[in-house]
């Protein structure tokens, strides 16, 4: 635990670096802007959803309660007619960006702490092993930030191009975190 405590600065700085890279990706480069498409009839779709008064949560269309029912003629017809999709509804009101950014930073801090913990437990704390520690931190950071997006493409219909961009983001976060630990490894 003492070894992990000695890594508080690279943990904190790694989370800051990830936060900054993420901010540049989303607010300056904006390469994720094309991941989200508008509906031509957005107002009509919004009105239809509001009419059902759904609570915030995850939804699937068409909805099938049990996998065995997917083979029924009624479900086959719904799938053929479309649309087929997954979507998330949040609470009404302006998104609380401060809250989301705070949670994002906290999540980045958790990932940095886990990566540091693994490096501290597995890699000797000396200059001879600094590159190995930085590579491990980078790998853990990449996996933690990137691999979930693949699951979204497999099961939730996220376009693979969007997941490829998120994997690129994760690679940038990994490079940034690895560089911090390369610089500050005890």
N, CA and C of each residue as an Amber inpcrd file, in Angstrom:
protein
   558
   0.8280000  -1.1980000   0.0000000   0.0000000   0.0000000   0.0000000
   0.8640000   1.2500000   0.0000000   2.0200000   1.1900000   0.6860000
   2.9310000   2.3200000   0.7170000   3.4310000   2.6570000  -0.6860000
   3.6760000   1.6080000  -1.4980000   4.1240000   1.8300000  -2.8710000
   3.0470000   2.5570000  -3.6660000   1.8010000   2.1880000  -3.4550000
   0.7100000   2.8460000  -4.1590000   0.5830000   4.3060000  -3.7270000
   0.7810000   4.5590000  -2.4300000   0.7010000   5.9370000  -1.9380000
   1.7670000   6.8060000  -2.5860000   2.9330000   6.2250000  -2.8630000
   3.9990000   7.0000000  -3.5030000   3.6530000   7.3550000  -4.9410000
   2.5940000   6.7620000  -5.4650000   2.1790000   7.0280000  -6.8480000
   0.9980000   8.0030000  -6.9400000   0.6830000   8.6930000  -5.8510000
  -0.4720000   9.5860000  -5.8740000  -0.3350000  10.6740000  -6.9380000
   0.8710000  11.2200000  -7.1340000   1.0490000  12.2810000  -8.1230000
   0.8560000  11.7680000  -9.5570000   1.4910000  10.6460000  -9.9580000
   1.2120000  10.1730000 -11.3140000  -0.2380000   9.7230000 -11.5180000
  -0.8740000   9.2200000 -10.4640000  -2.2920000   8.8440000 -10.5740000
  -3.1220000  10.0960000 -10.8790000  -2.9440000  11.1270000 -10.0890000
  -3.6930000  12.3630000 -10.2670000  -3.3740000  13.0080000 -11.6180000
  -2.0990000  13.0970000 -11.9550000  -1.7100000  13.7250000 -13.2160000
  -2.1820000  12.9190000 -14.4180000  -2.1890000  11.6040000 -14.2940000
  -2.6880000  10.7550000 -15.3690000  -4.1700000  11.0300000 -15.6280000
  -4.9550000  11.1620000 -14.5680000  -6.3820000  11.4810000 -14.7300000
  -6.5580000  12.8600000 -15.3660000  -5.7350000  13.8100000 -14.9820000
  -5.7970000  15.1520000 -15.5740000  -5.4590000  15.0890000 -17.0590000
  -4.4230000  14.3300000 -17.4170000  -4.0190000  14.2000000 -18.8180000
  -5.1510000  13.5660000 -19.6430000  -5.7700000  12.5200000 -19.1180000
  -6.8960000  11.8870000 -19.8190000  -8.0320000  12.9010000 -19.9920000
  -8.3270000  13.6560000 -18.9480000  -9.3920000  14.6560000 -19.0070000
  -9.0850000  15.7070000 -20.0740000  -7.8540000  16.1660000 -20.1400000
  -7.4620000  17.1800000 -21.1230000  -7.5290000  16.6110000 -22.5430000
  -6.9930000  15.4080000 -22.7390000  -7.0520000  14.7850000 -24.0610000
  -8.5020000  14.6150000 -24.4910000  -9.3440000  14.1490000 -23.5830000
 -10.7660000  13.9660000 -23.8810000 -11.4120000  15.2980000 -24.2540000
 -11.0870000  16.3360000 -23.5290000 -11.6420000  17.6580000 -23.8350000
 -11.2160000  18.1220000 -25.2200000  -9.9610000  17.9100000 -25.5640000
  -9.4780000  18.2910000 -26.9000000 -10.1870000  17.4880000 -27.9860000
 -10.3410000  16.1850000 -27.7510000 -11.0060000  15.3170000 -28.7290000
 -12.4450000  15.7540000 -28.9550000 -13.1650000  16.0730000 -27.8770000
 -14.5920000  16.3540000 -27.9950000 -14.9220000  17.8140000 -28.2760000
 -14.0890000  18.7430000 -27.8270000 -14.4480000  20.1510000 -27.9790000
 -13.6390000  20.8850000 -29.0480000 -12.4420000  20.4020000 -29.3590000
 -11.6180000  21.0660000 -30.3660000 -11.6460000  20.2770000 -31.6760000
 -11.2480000  19.0110000 -31.6150000 -11.2230000  18.1890000 -32.8240000
 -12.6200000  17.7610000 -33.2570000 -13.4910000  17.5240000 -32.2990000
 -14.9080000  17.1550000 -32.5250000 -15.0640000  15.9590000 -33.4700000
 -14.1790000  14.9760000 -33.3550000 -14.2880000  13.8530000 -34.2830000
 -15.4200000  12.8960000 -33.9450000 -16.0950000  13.1060000 -32.8430000
 -17.2640000  12.2780000 -32.5180000 -18.5770000  12.9330000 -32.9450000
 -18.5170000  14.1520000 -33.4650000 -19.7480000  14.8600000 -33.8500000
 -20.5510000  14.0670000 -34.8750000 -19.8760000  13.3570000 -35.7500000
 -20.5780000  12.5970000 -36.7910000 -21.1250000  11.2600000 -36.2830000
 -20.8810000  10.9330000 -35.0130000 -21.3870000   9.6740000 -34.4590000
 -22.8910000   9.7310000 -34.1790000 -23.4540000  10.9130000 -34.1260000
 -24.8480000  11.0890000 -33.7380000 -25.6040000  11.7610000 -34.8760000
 -26.6470000  11.1010000 -35.3430000 -27.4190000  11.6040000 -36.4780000
 -28.7760000  12.1070000 -36.0080000 -29.2730000  13.1680000 -36.6510000
 -30.6160000  13.6490000 -36.3060000 -31.6820000  12.8190000 -37.0230000
 -32.8550000  12.7760000 -36.4530000 -34.0070000  12.1720000 -37.1330000
 -34.6840000  13.2530000 -37.9560000 -35.0910000  12.9100000 -39.1650000
 -35.7610000  13.8810000 -40.0270000 -37.0690000  14.3610000 -39.4010000
 -37.6980000  13.4990000 -38.6240000 -38.9800000  13.8310000 -37.9750000
 -38.8070000  13.8470000 -36.4550000 -37.7540000  14.4890000 -35.9860000
 -37.4330000  14.4790000 -34.5560000 -38.5900000  14.9360000 -33.6820000
 -39.2640000  16.0060000 -34.0690000 -40.3650000  16.5150000 -33.2470000
 -41.4860000  15.4890000 -33.1140000 -41.8130000  14.7840000 -34.2060000
 -42.8640000  13.7570000 -34.1640000 -42.4320000  12.5780000 -33.2930000
 -41.1630000  12.1800000 -33.3940000 -40.6510000  11.0760000 -32.5740000
 -40.6660000  11.4740000 -31.1030000 -40.2240000  12.6890000 -30.8030000
 -40.2340000  13.1700000 -29.4210000 -41.6540000  13.1900000 -28.8670000
 -42.6090000  13.6400000 -29.6900000 -44.0140000  13.6830000 -29.2550000
 -44.5420000  12.2790000 -28.9870000 -44.1930000  11.3340000 -29.8380000
 -44.6490000   9.9510000 -29.6470000 -44.0510000   9.3570000 -28.3680000
 -42.7910000   9.6190000 -28.1140000 -42.1640000   9.0980000 -26.8960000
 -42.7830000   9.7590000 -25.6660000 -42.9570000  11.0760000 -25.7150000
 -43.5860000  11.7870000 -24.5850000 -44.9790000  11.2470000 -24.3020000
 -45.7290000  10.8900000 -25.3430000 -47.0990000  10.3750000 -25.1720000
 -47.1050000   9.0770000 -24.3710000 -46.0500000   8.2880000 -24.4980000
 -45.9470000   7.0540000 -23.7270000 -45.4800000   7.2730000 -22.3020000
 -44.9830000   8.4750000 -22.0040000 -44.5110000   8.8510000 -20.6740000
 -43.5160000   7.8500000 -20.0700000 -42.4970000   7.4550000 -20.8350000
 -41.5400000   6.4840000 -20.2880000 -40.6310000   7.1300000 -19.2480000
 -40.2200000   6.3500000 -18.2780000 -39.2750000   6.8520000 -17.2860000
 -37.8620000   6.7280000 -17.8730000 -36.8890000   7.4430000 -17.3260000
 -35.5140000   7.3130000 -17.8140000 -35.0410000   5.8620000 -17.7190000
 -34.3310000   5.4190000 -18.7350000 -33.8220000   4.0510000 -18.7470000
 -33.4110000   3.6270000 -20.1410000 -33.0800000   2.3570000 -20.2740000
 -32.6830000   1.7650000 -21.5550000 -33.9000000   1.0910000 -22.1730000
 -34.0460000   1.2640000 -23.4780000 -35.1840000   0.6980000 -24.1940000
 -34.7030000   0.0060000 -25.4630000 -35.4890000  -0.9610000 -25.8920000
 -35.2160000  -1.6650000 -27.1340000 -36.5150000  -1.7190000 -27.9300000
 -36.3840000  -1.5430000 -29.2480000 -37.5360000  -1.5570000 -30.1540000
 -37.2150000  -2.4890000 -31.3110000 -38.0440000  -3.4640000 -31.6220000
 -39.2280000  -3.8700000 -30.8730000 -38.8240000  -4.6130000 -29.5960000
 -39.6740000  -4.5100000 -28.5910000 -39.3870000  -5.1560000 -27.3130000
 -39.9150000  -6.5900000 -27.3210000 -39.0820000  -7.4850000 -26.8640000
 -39.4440000  -8.8970000 -26.7870000 -39.1360000  -9.3600000 -25.3690000
 -40.1640000  -9.7640000 -24.6140000 -39.9720000 -10.1420000 -23.2100000
 -39.0890000 -11.3540000 -23.0270000 -39.1660000 -12.3090000 -23.9160000
 -38.4540000 -13.5690000 -23.7560000 -37.8340000 -13.9610000 -25.0960000
 -36.6180000 -14.4470000 -25.0710000 -35.9130000 -14.8110000 -26.3040000
 -36.6850000 -15.8490000 -27.1240000 -37.4160000 -16.7320000 -26.4640000
 -38.1580000 -17.7550000 -27.2120000 -39.2700000 -17.1350000 -28.0570000
 -39.7220000 -15.9250000 -27.6720000 -40.7740000 -15.2480000 -28.4330000
 -40.2420000 -14.5790000 -29.7020000 -38.9260000 -14.4810000 -29.8530000
 -38.3690000 -13.8260000 -31.0360000 -38.7280000 -14.5600000 -32.3220000
 -38.9800000 -15.8410000 -32.2310000 -39.3280000 -16.6230000 -33.4080000
 -40.7920000 -16.5570000 -33.7870000 -41.6100000 -15.8870000 -32.9680000
 -43.0420000 -15.8240000 -33.2700000 -43.2730000 -14.9760000 -34.5230000
 -44.3690000 -15.2400000 -35.1810000 -44.6950000 -14.4920000 -36.4060000
 -44.8630000 -13.0030000 -36.1130000 -45.4690000 -12.6800000 -34.9570000
 -45.6900000 -11.2690000 -34.6020000 -44.3540000 -10.5340000 -34.4500000
 -43.3830000 -11.1730000 -33.7580000 -42.0770000 -10.5230000 -33.5790000
 -41.3120000 -10.4540000 -34.8960000 -41.3940000 -11.5000000 -35.7070000
 -40.7290000 -11.4670000 -37.0160000 -41.2710000 -10.3090000 -37.8480000
 -42.5680000 -10.0820000 -37.7940000 -43.2000000  -8.9980000 -38.5380000
 -42.7050000  -7.6410000 -38.0190000 -42.6510000  -7.4840000 -36.6800000
 -42.1600000  -6.2220000 -36.1040000 -40.7180000  -5.9490000 -36.5250000
 -39.8850000  -6.9850000 -36.5000000 -38.4910000  -6.8030000 -36.9180000
 -38.4060000  -6.4510000 -38.3980000 -39.2200000  -7.0820000 -39.2230000
 -39.2020000  -6.7960000 -40.6630000 -39.7000000  -5.3780000 -40.9510000
 -40.7350000  -4.9320000 -40.2280000 -41.2880000  -3.5950000 -40.4250000
 -40.3300000  -2.5110000 -39.9480000 -39.6030000  -2.8070000 -38.8430000
 -38.7030000  -1.8230000 -38.2610000 -39.4660000  -0.7090000 -37.5630000
 -38.8060000   0.2190000 -36.9650000 -37.3590000   0.2520000 -36.7970000
 -36.8960000  -0.7300000 -35.7270000 -35.6130000  -1.0510000 -35.7850000
 -34.9760000  -1.9220000 -34.8030000 -33.8920000  -1.0840000 -34.1320000
 -33.9320000  -0.9990000 -32.8170000 -32.9230000  -0.1740000 -32.1680000
 -32.8990000  -0.2840000 -30.6610000 -31.8450000   0.3100000 -30.1190000
 -31.6510000   0.4480000 -28.6730000 -31.4990000   1.9400000 -28.4060000
 -32.1030000   2.4230000 -27.3430000 -31.9070000   3.8290000 -27.0070000
 -32.0280000   4.0370000 -25.5160000 -31.4670000   5.1370000 -25.0650000
 -31.4620000   5.5030000 -23.6570000 -32.2010000   6.8080000 -23.5010000
 -33.0720000   6.8830000 -22.5250000 -33.7650000   8.1200000 -22.2050000
 -33.2930000   8.6040000 -20.8400000 -32.9460000   9.8630000 -20.7790000
 -32.5670000  10.4810000 -19.5140000 -33.7220000  11.2780000 -18.9550000
 -33.4880000  11.8610000 -17.8040000 -34.5100000  12.7130000 -17.1890000
 -34.6730000  13.9850000 -18.0150000 -35.8680000  14.5350000 -18.0240000
 -36.1180000  15.7910000 -18.7280000 -35.2810000  16.9010000 -18.1040000
 -34.9070000  17.8600000 -18.9240000 -34.1440000  19.0120000 -18.4460000
 -32.7850000  19.0890000 -19.1130000 -32.1760000  20.2480000 -18.9740000
 -30.8550000  20.4890000 -19.5410000 -29.8470000  19.5160000 -18.9210000
 -28.9960000  18.8710000 -19.7410000 -27.9820000  17.9750000 -19.1760000
 -27.0650000  18.7270000 -18.2100000 -26.7460000  18.0860000 -17.1070000
 -25.8750000  18.6750000 -16.0830000 -24.4190000  18.3690000 -16.4310000
 -23.8510000  19.1670000 -17.3290000 -22.5010000  18.8850000 -17.8190000
 -21.4610000  18.8770000 -16.7040000 -21.6230000  19.7290000 -15.7140000
 -20.6760000  19.7430000 -14.5980000 -20.6450000  18.3990000 -13.8810000
 -21.8150000  17.8420000 -13.6670000 -21.9170000  16.5250000 -13.0260000
 -21.2380000  15.4660000 -13.8840000 -21.5300000  15.4660000 -15.2020000
 -20.9490000  14.4650000 -16.0960000 -19.4360000  14.6070000 -16.1780000
 -18.9530000  15.8340000 -16.2520000 -17.5040000  16.0520000 -16.3040000
 -16.8430000  15.6170000 -14.9990000 -17.5050000  15.8780000 -13.8810000
 -16.9750000  15.4260000 -12.5880000 -16.9110000  13.9140000 -12.5010000
 -17.9660000  13.2550000 -12.9560000 -17.9750000  11.7900000 -12.9570000
 -16.9160000  11.2340000 -13.9090000 -16.7370000  11.8920000 -15.0690000
 -15.7160000  11.4650000 -16.0300000 -14.3230000  11.5800000 -15.4100000
 -14.0540000  12.6880000 -14.7110000 -12.7550000  12.8400000 -14.0680000
 -12.5730000  11.7870000 -12.9740000 -13.6150000  11.5590000 -12.1880000
 -13.5500000  10.5500000 -11.1290000 -13.2800000   9.1670000 -11.7250000
 -13.9590000   8.8340000 -12.8160000 -13.7420000   7.5460000 -13.4800000
 -12.2990000   7.4470000 -13.9930000 -11.7910000   8.5140000 -14.5740000
 -10.4070000   8.5320000 -15.0480000  -9.4350000   8.3520000 -13.8880000
  -9.7650000   8.9260000 -12.7460000  -8.9460000   8.7730000 -11.5480000
  -8.9660000   7.3200000 -11.0490000 -10.1300000   6.6850000 -11.0800000
 -10.2460000   5.2780000 -10.6770000  -9.4070000   4.3990000 -11.5950000
  -9.4940000   4.6400000 -12.8960000  -8.7010000   3.8480000 -13.8480000
  -7.2160000   4.0530000 -13.6080000  -6.8000000   5.2890000 -13.3930000
  -5.3820000   5.5660000 -13.1120000  -4.9360000   4.8670000 -11.8300000
  -5.7920000   4.8540000 -10.8140000  -5.4410000   4.1970000  -9.5500000
  -5.3210000   2.6840000  -9.7290000  -6.2230000   2.0900000 -10.4920000
  -6.1470000   0.6410000 -10.7420000  -4.8850000   0.3130000 -11.5350000
  -4.5980000   1.1090000 -12.5580000  -3.3870000   0.8860000 -13.3560000
  -2.1420000   1.0310000 -12.4940000  -2.1220000   2.0430000 -11.6340000
  -0.9810000   2.2450000 -10.7340000  -0.8550000   1.1000000  -9.7370000
  -1.9860000   0.6460000  -9.2080000  -1.9750000  -0.4660000  -8.2650000
  -1.3490000  -1.7090000  -8.9050000  -1.7970000  -2.0330000 -10.1130000
  -1.2450000  -3.2070000 -10.8030000   0.2500000  -3.0340000 -11.0670000
   0.6350000  -1.8630000 -11.5260000   2.0530000  -1.6150000 -11.7880000
   2.8680000  -1.7000000 -10.4970000   2.3360000  -1.1240000  -9.4200000
   3.0520000  -1.1410000  -8.1390000   3.2110000  -2.5600000  -7.5960000
   2.1990000  -3.4020000  -7.8300000   2.2510000  -4.7850000  -7.3360000
   3.1200000  -5.6900000  -8.2000000   3.2290000  -5.3730000  -9.4950000
   3.8870000  -6.2860000 -10.4220000   5.2780000  -5.8430000 -10.8870000
   5.5850000  -4.5530000 -10.7840000   6.8250000  -4.0160000 -11.3400000
   7.6830000  -3.4510000 -10.2070000   8.9710000  -3.8140000 -10.1730000
   9.8550000  -3.2220000  -9.1500000   9.9400000  -1.7000000  -9.3000000
  10.0510000  -1.0270000  -8.1720000  10.1450000   0.4360000  -8.1640000
  11.5990000   0.8560000  -8.3200000  12.0840000   0.7790000  -9.5190000
  13.4290000   1.2670000  -9.8020000  13.4810000   1.7670000 -11.2370000
  14.5240000   2.4870000 -11.5400000  14.6340000   3.1080000 -12.8600000
  14.7610000   2.0790000 -13.9780000  15.2760000   0.9150000 -13.6620000
  15.4740000  -0.1140000 -14.6840000  14.1450000  -0.6340000 -15.2400000
  13.0740000  -0.5040000 -14.4780000  11.7790000  -1.0530000 -14.8850000
  10.7470000   0.0120000 -15.2410000  11.1860000   1.2430000 -15.4010000
  10.2490000   2.3420000 -15.6420000   9.4630000   2.1530000 -16.9420000
  10.1010000   1.6670000 -17.9870000   9.4030000   1.4720000 -19.2630000
   8.3460000   0.3650000 -19.1600000   8.6670000  -0.6710000 -18.4210000
   7.7110000  -1.7660000 -18.2380000   6.4920000  -1.2610000 -17.4700000
   6.7320000  -0.4630000 -16.4310000   5.6250000   0.0980000 -15.6470000
   4.7580000   1.0070000 -16.5190000   5.3920000   1.8510000 -17.3230000
   4.6430000   2.7670000 -18.1850000   3.8170000   1.9940000 -19.2140000
   4.3780000   0.9170000 -19.7560000   3.6380000   0.1000000 -20.7340000
   2.4440000  -0.5840000 -20.0810000   2.6300000  -1.0870000 -18.8730000
   1.5200000  -1.7340000 -18.1740000   0.4160000  -0.7230000 -17.8720000
   0.7950000   0.4460000 -17.3790000  -0.2020000   1.4890000 -17.1020000
  -0.9350000   1.8600000 -18.3870000  -0.2030000   2.0030000 -19.4800000
  -0.8270000   2.3270000 -20.7610000  -1.7900000   1.2440000 -21.2170000
  -1.3870000  -0.0060000 -21.0710000  -2.2420000  -1.1200000 -21.4940000
  -3.5290000  -1.1750000 -20.6650000  -3.3970000  -1.0370000 -19.3590000
  -4.5840000  -1.0680000 -18.4920000  -5.5010000   0.1110000 -18.8190000
  -4.9190000   1.2710000 -19.0420000  -5.7000000   2.4640000 -19.3860000
  -6.4500000   2.2480000 -20.7020000  -5.7630000   1.6930000 -21.6980000
  -6.3960000   1.4330000 -22.9940000  -7.5690000   0.4620000 -22.8480000
  -7.3360000  -0.6220000 -22.1320000  -8.3930000  -1.6190000 -21.9460000
  -9.5900000  -1.0120000 -21.2070000  -9.3200000  -0.3000000 -20.1210000
 -10.4020000   0.2470000 -19.2990000 -11.2390000   1.2850000 -20.0510000
 -10.5770000   2.1280000 -20.8210000 -11.3120000   3.1730000 -21.5330000
 -11.8830000   2.7050000 -22.8700000 -11.3140000   1.6640000 -23.4550000
 -11.6840000   1.3260000 -24.8150000 -12.5120000   0.0930000 -25.0510000
 -12.3310000  -0.9360000 -24.2550000 -12.9370000  -2.2180000 -24.6150000
 -14.4530000  -2.2480000 -24.5000000 -15.0480000  -1.4230000 -23.6320000
 -16.5010000  -1.4060000 -23.4920000 -17.2130000  -0.9890000 -24.7640000
 -16.5540000  -0.1600000 -25.5600000 -17.1820000   0.3050000 -26.7950000
 -17.3750000  -0.8300000 -27.7990000 -16.5130000  -1.8260000 -27.7590000
 -16.6460000  -2.9810000 -28.6550000 -17.9350000  -3.7360000 -28.3280000
 -18.2190000  -3.9120000 -27.0570000 -19.4560000  -4.5570000 -26.6270000
 -20.6690000  -3.7840000 -27.1350000 -20.5780000  -2.4520000 -27.1110000
 -21.6780000  -1.6290000 -27.6280000 -21.9010000  -1.8900000 -29.1180000
 -20.8280000  -2.0820000 -29.8800000 -20.9890000  -2.3670000 -31.3130000
 -21.5320000  -3.7710000 -31.5450000 -21.1210000  -4.7150000 -30.7200000
 -21.5960000  -6.0930000 -30.8840000 -23.0730000  -6.2080000 -30.5400000
 -23.4980000  -5.6470000 -29.4110000 -24.8430000  -5.8970000 -28.9060000
 -25.8230000  -4.7370000 -29.0510000 -25.3540000  -3.5080000 -29.0770000
 -26.2560000  -2.3560000 -29.0400000 -26.3050000  -1.5700000 -30.3460000
 -25.7470000  -2.1430000 -31.3970000 -25.8270000  -1.5630000 -32.7400000
 -25.0600000  -0.2660000 -32.9160000 -24.1190000   0.0460000 -32.0030000
 -23.2730000   1.2220000 -32.2280000 -22.4750000   0.9590000 -33.4970000
 -22.4370000   1.8880000 -34.4300000 -21.6430000   1.6670000 -35.6440000
 -20.1690000   1.4080000 -35.3010000 -19.5620000   0.4820000 -36.0200000
 -18.1710000   0.1280000 -35.7540000 -17.2480000   1.3200000 -35.9430000
 -17.6220000   2.2410000 -36.8290000 -16.7900000   3.4300000 -37.0210000
 -16.7360000   4.2560000 -35.7390000 -17.8450000   4.3270000 -35.0110000
 -17.8640000   5.0400000 -33.7350000 -16.9890000   4.3500000 -32.7060000
 -17.0600000   3.0220000 -32.6560000 -16.2100000   2.2880000 -31.7130000
 -14.7420000   2.4460000 -32.0670000 -14.4360000   2.4840000 -33.3580000
 -13.0380000   2.6890000 -33.7690000 -12.5260000   4.0330000 -33.2580000
 -13.3640000   5.0520000 -33.3120000 -12.9540000   6.3700000 -32.8010000
 -12.7410000   6.3240000 -31.2870000 -13.6340000   5.6330000 -30.5710000
 -13.4540000   5.5300000 -29.1180000 -12.2120000   4.7150000 -28.7580000
 -11.8970000   3.7330000 -29.5700000 -10.6500000   2.9900000 -29.3460000
  -9.4410000   3.8780000 -29.6040000  -9.5340000   4.7460000 -30.5890000
  -8.4590000   5.7120000 -30.8260000  -8.3350000   6.6630000 -29.6400000
  -9.4650000   7.1260000 -29.1170000  -9.4380000   7.9480000 -27.8970000
  -8.7040000   7.2010000 -26.7850000  -9.0760000   5.9390000 -26.5820000
  -8.4730000   5.1310000 -25.5190000  -6.9710000   4.9920000 -25.7340000
  -6.5480000   4.8520000 -26.9910000  -5.1120000   4.7620000 -27.2800000
  -4.4090000   6.0680000 -26.9050000  -5.0450000   7.1970000 -27.1790000
  -4.4590000   8.4880000 -26.7900000  -4.3850000   8.6150000 -25.2700000
  -5.4380000   8.1910000 -24.5740000  -5.4240000   8.2130000 -23.1080000
  -4.3030000   7.3190000 -22.5780000  -4.1360000   6.1590000 -23.2180000
  -3.0860000   5.2230000 -22.7960000  -1.7030000   5.8300000 -22.9990000
  -1.4890000   6.4730000 -24.1270000  -0.1920000   7.1240000 -24.3740000
   0.0730000   8.2210000 -23.3500000  -0.9670000   9.0210000 -23.0630000
  -0.8090000  10.0860000 -22.0710000  -0.5130000   9.5420000 -20.6850000
  -1.2710000   8.5330000 -20.2740000  -1.0590000   7.9440000 -18.9440000
   0.2930000   7.2530000 -18.8580000   0.6480000   6.5150000 -19.9110000
   1.9520000   5.8600000 -19.9320000   3.0800000   6.8680000 -19.8370000
   2.9480000   7.9940000 -20.5380000   3.9810000   9.0320000 -20.5000000
   4.1170000   9.6250000 -19.0960000   2.9950000   9.8340000 -18.4280000
   3.0390000  10.3640000 -17.0600000   3.7930000   9.3970000 -16.1520000
   3.4880000   8.1140000 -16.2490000   4.1520000   7.1360000 -15.3820000
   5.6110000   6.9160000 -15.7860000   5.9200000   7.0670000 -17.0620000
   7.3130000   7.0020000 -17.5080000   8.1090000   8.1340000 -16.8520000
   7.4960000   9.2930000 -16.7840000   8.1470000  10.4730000 -16.2150000
   8.2380000  10.4090000 -14.6860000   7.1820000   9.9080000 -14.0290000
   7.0950000  10.0030000 -12.5570000   7.2090000   8.6800000 -11.8050000
   7.5960000   7.5930000 -12.4780000   7.7330000   6.3240000 -11.7750000
   8.8270000   6.4530000 -10.7190000   8.5330000   6.0250000  -9.4860000
   9.5290000   6.2060000  -8.4050000  10.7920000   5.3890000  -8.5990000
